[in-house]
Amino acid sequence: MRNKVDSYQQTVSCKNTALSGIVFNIQRYSIHDGPGIRTIVFLSGCPLRCLWCSNPEGLDANPDLTQNARQQWKYRRMTVKEVLDDVAKDEAFYRRSGGGLTLSGGEPLLQADFCLALLQSAKQDYGFSTAIESSLYAPPEMVDKTLVYTDYLLADIKLMDAKKHKEYTGVDNTLILDNIRRIAASKTDLIIRFPLVPGINDDQENLNKMAEFLVSLAKPPALEILGYHEFGRGKYNSLGKTYPMTDITVSPNKEKMDFVENFLRDKGVLVVRT
Ligand code: SF4
């Protein structure tokens, strides 16, 4: 059986603004996905299956592009130029706020050529600040080629234990942690996010291991803690899927968020509030 990482596009080509890929949403005026006001372009497909995923409509790399599906989920095949001309409509906001383009998903690196061409053209042809939200479950050489045109990388640490990571996300975390270790030693502006999911990754063992890992990095990154929420529940119903988080009914409350934040700060982690 092919490893899931092998399913990534393996070629990373030069700039091609006619190249097309599948986008499942373009969201404007975001202030939580990189600095300033940003437009988020969501690319279809993800090799992970996190139980708490709030974007189940973005997991399939080859979604149904028929009219009905397009109306419900906004799936579109778009060229690099079409995406960036659309993003450019908000250019005035980026210039004033220090914002720009953020690629998200799904896992944007799964459409490697399209992702790279978007970032390259965004920088060279449009002068945008660029950010990418990635699971970093991707071949290191692909990540590194993409980062040449990326100003900010936002990546998750979900669980430190490899077995639990596989149990709750579908994949082992070795590749992810290796990527983070290498990127933290580079010039890339790295922001780590921790999706705090009660009962799954809020135990002291996981928090301790995560703190140890983060402070051991060559350039310890900032950490944002994101509380689990159920905003995606309705989407699972619309897709005819069962919501996977059957055991968890509540988001972490303020006390829990404060406790985890203080716990990690005490261990030397640079926690930032979003
Ligand atoms: S990595 Fe992100 S998009 Fe992929 S399954 Fe996990 S939460 Fe969903």
Boltz pocket constraint, residues with backbone or C-beta under 6 A from the ligand:
constraints:
  - pocket:
      binder: B
      contacts: [[A, 46], [A, 47], [A, 48], [A, 49], [A, 50], [A, 52], [A, 53], [A, 54], [A, 55], [A, 58], [A, 59], [A, 105], [A, 106], [A, 107], [A, 135]]
      max_distance: 6.0
